[in-house]
């Protein structure tokens, strides 16, 4: 059992889940500091008062989805027999190959999730029965990043991530890094903190501020990009520009404003 867990395949299954809860825990700890208030997009009290699902329900939902992910990923590794990095290649070419595989996986997974996300909003049936679960979190927070309907999570995250792994041709060892990166990014996009406002204003890389627009009332038809790049919204006409400004009334916090949005979570 120990040998299995320490294999590349075992690490690829377990490490991203450990990274999720460790990184979420870090956000929770940092969130207790008053020094982080200057980066908040919402008052912390709104995580309970404005959302339609309790934090206990969120944790239970995420754990169940991660159990499904573990099962599917383990099955994929068993069926494919794993992949090993060739020892005949030079170190430089190995790193270049790895970088290309990671980039291919990032782009594929991004496009997959954009398409799934936009489809969920375009269909009233899919939104009402599946994706509306995720939007019960009007005020997103770190460990709610993966909260949603299990079927949507299976299609968008588990199937999409598995397909990205297979299409890119990366090894199980490389996938440990890739899926850990995806995990960190999805938590960052939902953490409710704009730690780099200047970077967020560039509008090139997804962030908590960019995704916050999507969680606003009437912002649900914009900013569908999920993990890494926001270029998909620009290409397909679903990008909504926004500004990050000091919250009215003081308090040292920030807020995201975009044209025509109703800030029901404020």
N, C-alpha and C positions, 0 to 999 in steps of 0.2 A: 504494500500500500504506500509506504513512504517513498519507494522508488518511483511509483506511478505519479505521485504528487510532485516530485522533483524533476520529472521528465519535462521536455519542452512542451509537450501536449498538456500535461497536468498544469504547468505554470500558465499556459495560455488560457486555461479554463478558470483558474482560481485567482490569478493576480489582478485582472481588471475589476473583479468584484471587491477584492481587498482595497484596491486603489479607490474605488467609489466611496466606500464607507470611511476610509481614512481621510480622504480629501474632503468629504462632507463634514466629517468631525472637525477638521481644521477650520472650515468655514463657520461652524457652530461656535467653536471656541473664540475665533476672531470676532464673531458677531456680538459677543458679550462685551467687547471693549468699546468704551465711549469714543475712542479715537477713530473707530471705523464708521461712526455716524456720518462723517463728512462725505463718505463714498456711497451711502445708502440711496437707493432709488425709491424706497418706500419705508415708512416707519415700521420697525420690527413688530409692533403690536398688530399691524394689519395682516400679518401672516395667519393670525387666528380669527380676527374679526371680519376680514373681507373674503376669506376663502370659504368654499362650500364643502370642504372635506377636512377631517381632523388629521393631525400629524401622525397619530397612531395608525389610522387607516392608510395613510400614504406609505408608511414604513412597511406595513403588511403587504401592500400591493407590490411594492418594489421587490421585496424578498421573494414573492411568488414568481415574478417575472424573471428574476435572476436564476431561480431554480430551473425554469424552462430553458433559459439560455445555456446553463451548464449542461443540461441533458442533450440539447441539440448539438452544441459544439463538440462534446465528447463523442457523439455519434459520427459527426463529420470527420473527426480525426481518425476514428476507427475505420471508417469506410475508405478514406483516402490513404490510410497507412502512414500519414505524416509526411513531411518533406524535410530533407536535410540540405544544408548549404554545401555546395561542392568545395572540396579542399584543393582542387586543381586551379582555381582562379586566384589571381593576385589579391592582396588585401585591398588595394585601391579599387580594382574592378568590383570586388565584393561589396564595398561600401556604395559604389555608384549604382550597382544593381539593386541593393537594398533601398536606396533613396528613390529610385524609379518605381519600385514596387510599392513603397509607402505612398508616393504621389498618386499612382494609379488607383490604389485603394481609397485614398482620400477623395479623389474626384468621383469615382464610381459611387461610393457610399453617400457622398453629398448629393449627387444627382438623384439617386434612389430615394433618399429621404425627402428631398424637395418634391419629387413627383408624388410620393405617398402622402405627404403633408398637404399639398395643394388639393389632391383628390379628396382627402378627408373633409376639406372645407367646401369643395365644389358640390359634393353630394349631401343633400340634407339628411338622407337616411344614414350615411356613414358618419356624418358629424353628430347627429342626435344620438346614435347608438354606440359609437366608438370614441371619436375624438373629443367629444364634449367632456369626457372624463378628465382629460388633461387640463382643459380650460376651467375646471372647478378650482384650479389654483390661479385666481386672478392676480394674486401677488406671489410670484414664484420664489422659491428658496432652494438651497443647494440640494438637500436630499429628496426633494420632490422632482428632480430633473427627469427621472424615469417613470414617474407616476402616470398611469394611463390605463386604458382598456387592455387586457392581456392579449387579445387578438391583434390589436394594432401594434403592440410591442413586438409580437412575434413576427409580423410581416415587415414592419419598418426597421426594427433593430436587429432581431435575430436572423431573419432570412437575408436582409440587406447586408449585414455585417459578414455573414457566411459567404454570400456571393462575392463581396469585395475581396475577401480572403482568397477565394478560389480564382477569381479573375486576375488578381495581381500576381499570383504565382508565388507569394511569399511563403516562407517556412513557418512552422509553429513557433519557433524562437522569435522570428521577426514579428509575428502576430501578437506576441506578448507586449511589445512596445507599441504597436499600432492600436490595439484595442485599449491599452492603458491611456494612450493619447486621446482617443475618442472619449473615454470616460472622463478624463480631466476637462475636456472641452465642453461636454454636455453639462457638467456641473457648473462650470464657469458661466455658461449661457443662461443659467437659471438661478444664479446665486444672489441676485438682487443688489449687487455691488458693482459700481463703475470705478474700478481701481485705476484705470488709465483713460480718463475722459478725453484727452487729446487724441489718443489712438482710436477711441470709439468714434470720434467725429470724422475720421477719414472714411468710414463706411466701407472698408474693404474686407474686414475680418469679423466674423460673427462675435457677438458679445452679449452680456446681460442687458445692456441698454438697447441694442438692436432688437433683441428678442422681446424686450419689455413692451415695445410698440405693438407687437403681435398679440400680446395678452390683454391689451386695452380694448374696451368696447369700441367696435367699428374698426379696430386695427387688425381684426382677424382675417381680413382679406388681403393683407399685405405682410411683407417680411417673413416669407415661408422658409427661407434658408435655415438649415438646422445646425450643422456642426461647425464647419470651417469657413467656407467662402460665401459671400453674399452676392456674387456675380450672377447667380441664377435668377434672383429677383430682378436685377437690372436687365438681364437679357429677355425675360418673359413678362416684363411690365408690372411686376408686383412689388416693386421697391417703394417704400415710403420714407422720405428723408425726415430727420428729427434733429432736435437740439437738446443738449444737456445743460441745464441751468440750475441755479440755486433755487431751492424750494421756497415758494412764497410763504411769508410768515416767519422766516428764520428757522432756527433749529440746526443750522449747519449741514443740512442734507441736500441731496440733489433730486432732480426730477427730469423725466424725459417728456418732451412735448413734440407733438407732430401735428400738422394741419388737419383740422376737422375731427379730432378725436375727443371722445367723452371720457374724462378721467374719473371713472366711477370708483377706481381703487385708491384714489387720493383721499 
